[in-house]
């Protein structure tokens, strides 16, 4: 058989061509975004631990009181730390700043801004604007994320002192509760619309027997009341969605919403319900059998509704359809009669579920796709509530 000899130049071109076609091997998928951070409060100590899940690095910051309520600001850069007992609101800067599709990474530190109004309680954030209703003064502490580093947040007097709440719309006007005294107690009866400087744009048109629970999606605000779910539009138009007949005297006092969803979810002792403003229908998502619903939340993208049961099972529902997607056990069963401070609490990111483990002084990390445990992240002491801040997308870091 004759050997076929290729000219040297042709062989060289063939080899170069093969090398050009070779693609670099894809980077292995990380179990979590590198610049995601967890903020963990403590049962006994007035401190926060900021935790890096991939490296397990922890940093502790002192705060005014133990067991604060934690919320992420609308950008996810800051943790809002509400210590109602100490009449103080503080802010922890994760140092992870999202800008034009990439990240800038700075020092993790407590922000300059603080609020010291009496009775800070309900919190709401939307579109870069954040607000806290101060029950003791009937005022709203209002701020943008960018103002937290300069201490330029404002306090707006908006109503008589009461257990109030507010919702921020896309145009940065606010639906805020007001107390007219027609019902005894601290709950408000009406909702009015104000601008972000406190000027009233639309007065409340529906008087309820009390309001508790608030949510919004940028276009609509939803408030719980004994009369039904009060729906408030940006233009001040208001209406009530009636409860199902089997509610009896029960009423929804906690409402969840997200800018990605046209509907809301509400919790009552009977269970968790979907609230549809278009059809004016309230339908059951999950019954609260023997008070087995412990904690529930929507993720930041409004894709999933998470419900943790007292037997340690986490149920994940499609937030758009309210249909169950998956479930799995992420913690031990919660003993009957356990105190609030003895229970586990969870938070979620785009990739993982995190749940506190007081016995181990740790936070357990689970893969979201299969709810299998990935790691146990030590934080020490008695971890209480947990919050996701920083970047969930895995964006590139560019520091100038």
C-alpha positions as CSV (number, residue, x, y, z in Angstrom):
1,X,0.0,0.0,0.0
2,X,1.3,3.4,-0.9
3,X,1.8,5.9,1.9
4,X,0.2,9.3,1.4
5,X,2.6,12.0,2.5
6,X,1.1,15.5,3.3
7,X,3.3,18.5,2.6
8,X,4.9,19.9,5.7
9,X,3.0,23.2,5.4
10,X,-0.3,21.5,5.1
11,X,0.3,19.4,8.2
12,X,1.2,22.5,10.1
13,X,-1.9,24.3,9.1
14,X,-4.0,21.2,10.1
15,X,-2.4,21.2,13.6
16,X,-2.9,24.9,14.1
17,X,-6.5,24.6,12.9
18,X,-7.2,21.9,15.5
19,X,-5.7,24.0,18.3
20,X,-7.9,27.0,17.3
21,X,-11.0,24.8,17.5
22,X,-10.2,23.6,21.0
23,X,-12.4,25.4,23.5
24,X,-11.3,25.9,27.1
25,X,-13.0,23.6,29.5
26,X,-16.0,25.2,31.2
27,X,-15.5,26.3,34.8
28,X,-17.2,23.9,37.2
29,X,-20.5,25.1,38.5
30,X,-20.2,26.5,42.0
31,X,-22.8,25.5,44.6
32,X,-23.3,29.2,45.5
33,X,-22.6,32.7,44.1
34,X,-19.1,33.6,45.5
35,X,-20.2,37.0,46.7
36,X,-23.4,36.0,48.4
37,X,-23.4,36.6,52.2
38,X,-25.6,35.4,55.1
39,X,-26.4,37.6,58.0
40,X,-27.2,35.7,61.2
41,X,-28.7,37.1,64.4
42,X,-28.2,35.5,67.9
43,X,-30.7,34.4,70.6
44,X,-28.7,35.8,73.5
45,X,-26.1,38.2,72.2
46,X,-26.5,41.6,70.7
47,X,-24.5,40.8,67.6
48,X,-24.7,39.9,63.9
49,X,-22.5,37.3,62.2
50,X,-21.9,37.8,58.5
51,X,-21.0,34.5,56.9
52,X,-19.5,33.6,53.5
53,X,-20.9,30.2,52.6
54,X,-18.2,29.1,50.2
55,X,-15.2,29.9,52.5
56,X,-17.1,29.6,55.8
57,X,-15.4,32.9,56.9
58,X,-17.3,34.7,59.6
59,X,-17.2,38.3,60.9
60,X,-19.1,39.5,64.0
61,X,-20.6,43.0,64.4
62,X,-22.1,44.4,67.7
63,X,-25.6,45.8,67.5
64,X,-28.0,47.4,69.9
65,X,-30.0,44.4,71.0
66,X,-30.3,40.6,70.6
67,X,-33.0,39.0,68.4
68,X,-33.5,41.9,65.9
69,X,-35.7,41.6,62.9
70,X,-33.7,41.4,59.6
71,X,-34.6,42.6,56.1
72,X,-32.6,43.1,53.0
73,X,-32.8,46.4,51.3
74,X,-34.1,46.5,47.7
75,X,-30.6,46.2,46.1
76,X,-29.5,43.4,48.5
77,X,-26.4,45.3,49.5
78,X,-27.5,46.2,53.1
79,X,-29.2,44.3,55.9
80,X,-31.8,46.4,57.8
81,X,-31.5,45.6,61.5
82,X,-34.7,46.6,63.4
83,X,-34.4,46.4,67.2
84,X,-37.9,47.4,68.3
85,X,-37.2,47.0,72.0
86,X,-34.2,49.4,71.7
87,X,-36.1,51.8,69.4
88,X,-33.2,51.6,66.9
89,X,-32.7,50.7,63.3
90,X,-29.1,49.9,62.1
91,X,-27.7,48.9,58.8
92,X,-25.0,46.3,58.0
93,X,-23.3,47.0,54.7
94,X,-22.3,43.7,53.1
95,X,-19.8,45.6,50.9
96,X,-21.2,43.8,47.8
97,X,-22.4,46.6,45.5
98,X,-24.1,45.8,42.2
99,X,-23.5,48.3,39.4
100,X,-24.2,48.1,35.7
101,X,-24.1,44.3,35.6
102,X,-21.0,43.8,37.6
103,X,-19.9,44.0,41.3
104,X,-17.8,46.3,43.3
105,X,-16.5,44.8,46.6
106,X,-15.9,47.0,49.6
107,X,-15.4,46.5,53.3
108,X,-18.1,44.9,55.3
109,X,-19.1,47.4,58.0
110,X,-22.0,49.0,59.9
111,X,-23.4,51.9,57.8
112,X,-23.4,55.5,59.1
113,X,-27.1,55.8,59.0
114,X,-29.2,55.0,62.1
115,X,-32.8,55.7,63.1
116,X,-34.0,56.1,66.7
117,X,-37.7,56.7,66.3
118,X,-40.0,54.9,68.8
119,X,-41.4,51.5,67.8
120,X,-39.9,50.7,64.4
121,X,-41.8,47.7,63.1
122,X,-43.1,47.2,59.6
123,X,-40.5,47.4,56.7
124,X,-41.0,47.7,53.0
125,X,-38.5,48.0,50.1
126,X,-39.1,48.5,46.3
127,X,-37.2,49.9,43.4
128,X,-34.3,51.3,45.4
129,X,-36.5,53.0,48.0
130,X,-37.0,51.6,51.6
131,X,-39.3,52.5,54.4
132,X,-40.0,51.6,58.0
133,X,-43.1,52.5,59.9
134,X,-42.5,53.7,63.4
135,X,-45.5,52.8,65.6
136,X,-44.6,55.1,68.5
137,X,-44.6,58.3,66.5
138,X,-46.8,57.5,63.5
139,X,-43.8,58.3,61.2
140,X,-42.0,56.7,58.3
141,X,-38.2,56.4,58.1
142,X,-37.5,56.6,54.4
143,X,-34.2,56.1,52.5
144,X,-32.5,55.0,49.4
145,X,-29.6,52.5,49.6
146,X,-27.2,55.1,48.5
147,X,-28.2,57.4,51.4
148,X,-27.2,54.8,54.0
149,X,-23.5,55.5,53.6
150,X,-24.0,59.2,53.9
151,X,-26.6,59.3,56.7
152,X,-29.1,61.3,54.6
153,X,-32.2,59.2,55.4
154,X,-35.4,61.2,56.4
155,X,-38.2,60.7,58.9
156,X,-41.7,61.8,57.7
157,X,-44.6,62.4,60.1
158,X,-47.6,60.8,58.3
159,X,-50.2,59.7,60.9
160,X,-51.2,59.5,64.6
161,X,-49.2,56.8,66.4
162,X,-50.5,53.3,65.7
163,X,-49.4,49.8,64.6
164,X,-49.0,50.9,61.0
165,X,-47.5,49.8,57.6
166,X,-46.8,51.0,54.2
167,X,-46.3,49.8,50.6
168,X,-44.1,51.5,47.9
169,X,-45.4,51.8,44.3
170,X,-43.3,51.9,41.1
171,X,-43.7,55.7,41.0
172,X,-42.2,55.9,44.5
173,X,-45.5,57.0,46.0
174,X,-46.6,55.1,49.2
175,X,-49.8,53.6,50.4
176,X,-49.7,54.2,54.2
177,X,-52.1,53.2,57.0
178,X,-53.9,55.9,59.0
179,X,-55.8,55.7,62.3
180,X,-59.2,57.5,62.6
181,X,-60.2,56.1,66.0
182,X,-63.3,54.3,64.7
183,X,-61.9,51.0,66.1
184,X,-60.4,50.7,69.5
185,X,-56.9,49.5,69.8
186,X,-53.7,50.2,67.9
187,X,-54.7,48.8,64.5
188,X,-55.4,51.4,61.8
189,X,-58.6,51.5,59.8
190,X,-57.7,53.3,56.5
191,X,-55.0,53.6,53.8
192,X,-54.0,56.9,52.1
193,X,-51.5,57.6,49.3
194,X,-48.6,60.0,49.9
195,X,-45.5,61.0,47.9
196,X,-42.1,60.2,49.2
197,X,-41.9,63.6,50.9
198,X,-45.0,63.0,53.0
199,X,-47.6,65.0,51.0
200,X,-51.0,63.4,50.9
201,X,-52.1,62.7,47.3
202,X,-55.3,60.6,47.9
203,X,-57.2,60.1,51.1
204,X,-58.5,56.7,52.2
205,X,-61.9,55.8,50.9
206,X,-62.7,52.5,52.7
207,X,-62.8,52.2,56.5
208,X,-62.1,48.7,57.8
209,X,-62.4,47.3,61.3
210,X,-58.6,47.1,61.5
211,X,-55.6,46.6,59.2
212,X,-52.6,44.2,59.7
213,X,-50.3,42.8,57.0
214,X,-49.1,44.5,53.9
215,X,-47.6,43.6,50.5
216,X,-47.2,45.1,47.1
217,X,-46.0,44.4,43.5
218,X,-45.4,48.0,42.4
219,X,-48.8,48.4,40.8
220,X,-51.1,47.3,43.7
221,X,-50.9,47.2,47.5
222,X,-52.7,44.6,49.6
223,X,-53.6,44.9,53.2
224,X,-55.2,42.3,55.6
225,X,-58.3,43.3,57.5
226,X,-61.4,41.6,59.1
227,X,-63.5,42.9,56.2
228,X,-61.4,41.3,53.5
229,X,-58.2,42.0,51.7
230,X,-58.0,45.7,51.0
231,X,-56.6,46.4,47.5
232,X,-55.2,49.9,46.9
233,X,-54.1,51.2,43.5
234,X,-51.5,53.9,42.8
235,X,-54.3,56.3,41.8
236,X,-56.0,55.9,45.2
237,X,-58.8,53.5,44.0
238,X,-59.6,51.0,46.6
239,X,-61.7,47.7,46.9
240,X,-62.2,44.7,49.1
241,X,-61.7,41.0,48.2
242,X,-64.1,39.0,50.4
243,X,-62.9,35.9,52.4
244,X,-64.2,32.4,51.6
245,X,-67.3,31.5,53.6
246,X,-65.4,28.9,55.7
247,X,-63.2,31.6,57.2
248,X,-65.9,32.5,59.7
249,X,-64.4,35.3,61.9
250,X,-60.8,34.5,60.9
251,X,-58.9,37.0,58.7
252,X,-55.6,37.2,57.0
253,X,-53.1,39.3,59.0
254,X,-49.9,38.6,57.0
255,X,-49.6,39.2,53.2
256,X,-46.8,38.4,50.8
257,X,-46.1,39.9,47.4
258,X,-43.4,40.4,44.7
259,X,-43.0,42.7,41.7
260,X,-42.9,39.6,39.5
261,X,-46.4,38.4,40.6
262,X,-49.9,39.8,39.7
263,X,-51.3,38.1,42.8
264,X,-50.5,37.9,46.5
265,X,-50.3,35.2,49.3
266,X,-51.8,35.5,52.7
267,X,-51.5,33.6,56.0
268,X,-54.2,33.0,58.5
269,X,-54.4,30.3,61.2
270,X,-56.5,28.2,58.7
271,X,-53.6,28.0,56.3
272,X,-51.8,29.8,53.4
273,X,-53.9,31.3,50.6
274,X,-53.5,32.7,47.2
275,X,-55.1,36.2,46.7
276,X,-56.1,37.1,43.2
277,X,-57.0,40.8,42.7
278,X,-58.4,40.2,39.2
279,X,-60.9,37.4,40.0
280,X,-61.3,38.7,43.6
281,X,-60.8,35.1,44.7
282,X,-59.0,33.7,47.8
283,X,-58.0,30.1,47.4
284,X,-56.2,27.6,49.6
285,X,-52.5,26.7,48.9
286,X,-51.8,24.7,52.0
287,X,-53.9,23.9,55.0
288,X,-52.4,24.6,58.5
289,X,-53.1,21.1,59.9
290,X,-52.6,21.1,63.7
291,X,-50.7,24.4,63.4
292,X,-47.9,22.7,61.4
293,X,-46.9,25.8,59.3
294,X,-43.9,27.3,60.9
295,X,-42.3,29.7,58.4
296,X,-43.1,30.8,54.9
297,X,-41.6,33.2,52.3
298,X,-41.3,34.2,48.7
299,X,-37.8,34.3,47.1
300,X,-36.5,37.6,45.9
301,X,-37.4,36.8,42.2
302,X,-40.9,35.9,43.0
303,X,-40.5,32.4,41.5
304,X,-41.0,30.1,44.5
305,X,-43.1,30.1,47.6
306,X,-41.4,28.2,50.5
307,X,-43.2,26.8,53.5
308,X,-41.4,25.1,56.4
309,X,-43.5,22.7,58.4
310,X,-43.0,21.8,62.1
311,X,-42.0,18.2,61.1
312,X,-38.9,19.7,59.4
313,X,-40.3,19.4,55.8
314,X,-39.7,22.3,53.4
315,X,-42.4,22.5,50.7
316,X,-41.6,24.5,47.5
317,X,-44.5,25.8,45.5
318,X,-44.4,27.5,42.1
319,X,-45.3,31.1,43.0
320,X,-47.0,31.7,39.7
321,X,-49.3,28.7,39.7
322,X,-49.3,27.8,43.5
323,X,-48.6,24.2,42.6
324,X,-46.2,22.1,44.7
325,X,-42.9,21.5,42.9
326,X,-40.8,19.6,45.4
327,X,-40.4,18.9,49.1
328,X,-37.7,17.6,51.5
329,X,-36.6,17.5,55.1
330,X,-34.1,20.2,56.0
331,X,-34.3,20.2,59.8
332,X,-35.4,18.1,62.8
333,X,-39.0,18.2,63.9
334,X,-39.9,21.2,66.1
335,X,-41.1,20.0,69.5
336,X,-44.6,21.0,70.5
337,X,-44.5,24.0,72.8
338,X,-41.0,25.1,71.7
339,X,-40.3,28.8,72.3
340,X,-39.8,31.1,69.3
341,X,-36.1,31.4,70.2
342,X,-35.7,27.6,70.2
343,X,-36.9,27.0,66.6
344,X,-35.0,26.8,63.4
345,X,-35.4,29.5,60.7
346,X,-34.5,29.4,57.0
347,X,-33.6,31.7,54.1
348,X,-33.2,31.0,50.4
349,X,-31.0,32.1,47.5
350,X,-31.2,31.3,43.8
351,X,-29.1,28.1,44.4
352,X,-29.4,27.1,48.1
353,X,-31.6,26.9,51.2
354,X,-30.1,27.8,54.5
355,X,-31.5,26.8,57.9
356,X,-30.2,27.5,61.4
357,X,-29.1,24.7,63.7
358,X,-28.9,25.9,67.3
359,X,-27.7,22.6,68.7
360,X,-24.6,22.8,66.4
361,X,-24.2,26.5,66.5
362,X,-24.3,26.4,62.7
363,X,-26.2,27.1,59.5
364,X,-26.9,24.1,57.3
365,X,-26.6,24.6,53.6
366,X,-28.9,22.6,51.2
367,X,-28.8,22.5,47.4
368,X,-32.0,24.0,46.0
369,X,-32.5,21.5,43.1
370,X,-32.6,18.4,45.2
371,X,-32.7,19.7,48.8
372,X,-29.6,17.6,49.7
373,X,-27.3,18.9,52.5
374,X,-24.1,20.5,51.1
375,X,-22.4,21.7,54.2
376,X,-22.7,22.8,57.8
377,X,-21.4,26.4,58.3
378,X,-20.2,27.2,61.9
379,X,-21.3,30.5,63.4
380,X,-21.2,29.6,67.1
381,X,-23.5,30.6,70.0
382,X,-27.3,30.3,69.3
383,X,-28.1,31.3,65.7
384,X,-31.6,32.8,65.5
385,X,-32.8,34.5,62.3
386,X,-31.0,34.4,58.9
387,X,-30.9,36.7,55.9
388,X,-29.4,36.5,52.4
389,X,-27.6,39.7,51.2
390,X,-25.0,40.4,48.5
391,X,-25.0,38.9,45.0
392,X,-27.1,35.9,44.1
393,X,-26.2,35.9,40.4
394,X,-22.5,35.2,40.4
395,X,-21.6,38.5,38.7
396,X,-18.1,39.5,37.8
397,X,-16.1,41.7,40.2
398,X,-14.6,44.9,38.8
399,X,-13.0,47.2,41.3
400,X,-11.7,50.6,40.3
